[in-house]
Amino acid sequence: MRNYKIPVSVLVVVHTPELEVLLLERADRPGYWQSVTGSQHPGETLEQTAVREVAEETGLDATACGLTDWHKQNEYEIFLRWRHRYAPGVTHNTEHVFGLMVPEPVAVRLSPEEHLRFEWLPWRAAAEKVFSWSNAEAIRELPQRVGHGRE
């Protein structure tokens, strides 16, 4: 029996108190930048998924930092090129958004099969650079989420 991906994922916006945002360039789509993302595994809570994905994609320990469930979810259509990863008939994914505050921009340990490079950018520039509408929307919410108003 084939192991299909669960159509539930997390998006983790990793940022500093000064609203610098970590972006990762996808290895399978050079030029496509994103925050930490990943699908839930069977038996995991959403928080466990977020912690695992942050560790796998950056080497950071989200349990030692300020991981926050934003209690925000987005539903979107799964790109045709990725639908084969899901059970037949699955067309949509539900994404749950988290924030992770780290004290300052740090070098991260990339997973080379997933990402090519990383950058820390001011939040406005990061929101412009990501390819996903839901990722851009989450980054644009960052000032309110961390109490900076509309900087």
C-alpha positions in Angstrom: 0.0 0.0 0.0 1.3 3.4 -0.9 2.0 6.0 1.8 0.2 9.1 0.7 0.8 12.5 2.3 -1.9 13.8 4.6 -3.5 17.0 3.2 -2.8 18.9 6.4 0.4 21.0 6.7 2.1 23.7 8.7 3.6 27.0 7.7 6.1 28.4 10.3 7.1 32.0 9.9 10.5 32.2 11.6 11.3 35.8 12.6 13.3 38.0 15.0 11.8 40.6 17.4 12.8 43.2 14.8 10.6 41.4 12.2 13.4 40.0 10.1 12.0 36.9 8.4 13.9 33.7 7.5 13.2 32.5 3.9 14.3 29.3 2.2 14.8 28.8 -1.5 13.3 25.5 -2.7 15.7 23.0 -4.3 13.0 21.6 -6.6 12.0 25.1 -7.7 15.0 27.4 -7.7 13.8 31.0 -7.4 10.8 30.0 -5.2 11.2 31.2 -1.7 9.2 30.3 1.3 9.0 30.0 5.1 9.3 26.6 6.8 6.5 24.3 5.5 5.6 20.6 5.7 3.0 18.0 5.9 1.6 16.4 9.1 2.7 12.8 9.7 0.2 10.2 11.1 -0.2 10.6 14.8 1.4 14.0 15.1 -0.2 17.0 16.6 0.1 20.2 14.6 2.7 21.6 17.1 4.7 18.4 16.7 4.6 18.8 13.0 5.8 22.4 13.3 8.7 21.5 15.6 9.8 18.6 13.4 9.7 20.6 10.2 11.6 23.5 11.7 14.3 21.0 12.9 14.4 19.2 9.6 14.6 22.4 7.4 16.7 24.7 9.6 18.3 22.7 12.4 16.6 25.1 14.9 15.0 23.8 18.1 11.5 25.3 18.0 10.8 24.0 21.6 13.7 26.2 22.9 12.4 29.3 21.1 9.0 31.0 21.0 6.8 28.8 18.9 3.3 30.2 18.7 0.2 28.7 17.2 -1.5 31.6 15.3 -4.8 29.6 15.2 -5.0 30.5 11.6 -5.6 28.1 8.8 -5.8 28.4 5.0 -7.2 26.0 2.5 -5.8 25.9 -0.9 -5.8 23.8 -4.0 -2.8 21.4 -4.3 -0.8 22.2 -7.4 -1.3 19.5 -10.1 2.4 18.7 -10.2 2.2 17.6 -6.5 -1.1 15.8 -6.4 0.4 12.4 -7.0 1.8 12.6 -3.5 -1.8 12.5 -2.1 -4.5 9.8 -2.2 -6.6 9.8 -5.3 -9.3 12.4 -5.3 -7.5 14.7 -2.8 -7.3 18.2 -4.3 -7.1 20.6 -1.3 -4.7 21.0 1.6 -5.4 22.7 5.0 -2.4 24.7 6.2 -2.0 25.8 9.8 0.1 28.8 10.6 2.7 29.2 13.4 5.2 31.8 14.3 8.7 31.2 15.7 10.6 34.0 17.2 14.3 33.7 17.5 16.5 36.4 19.2 18.5 37.4 16.1 19.2 36.2 12.5 21.2 33.0 12.7 22.8 30.7 10.2 20.6 27.7 9.7 21.5 24.2 8.7 19.6 23.5 5.4 18.4 20.2 4.2 20.1 20.1 0.8 17.4 17.9 -0.8 14.8 20.5 0.2 16.5 23.9 0.1 19.4 25.7 -1.7 19.9 28.9 0.3 18.5 30.9 3.1 18.1 34.7 3.6 16.9 36.9 6.5 14.9 39.8 5.1 12.8 42.7 6.6 9.2 41.5 6.8 7.9 43.7 3.9 10.7 42.4 1.5 10.0 38.8 2.7 6.3 39.1 2.0 7.1 40.3 -1.6 9.6 37.5 -2.2 7.6 34.4 -1.3 5.7 32.6 -4.0 2.7 31.5 -1.9 -0.2 33.9 -1.3 -0.8 32.3 2.1 2.9 32.7 3.1 2.8 36.4 2.0 -0.4 37.0 4.0 1.1 35.4 7.1 4.3 37.5 6.9 2.2 40.7 6.4 0.3 39.9 9.7 3.6 39.7 11.6 3.7 43.3 13.0 0.3 42.8 14.6 1.1 39.3 15.8 4.2 40.5 17.7 2.7 43.8 18.8 4.5 46.2 16.5 1.4 47.8 15.1 1.7 48.7 11.4 5.4 49.5 11.1 
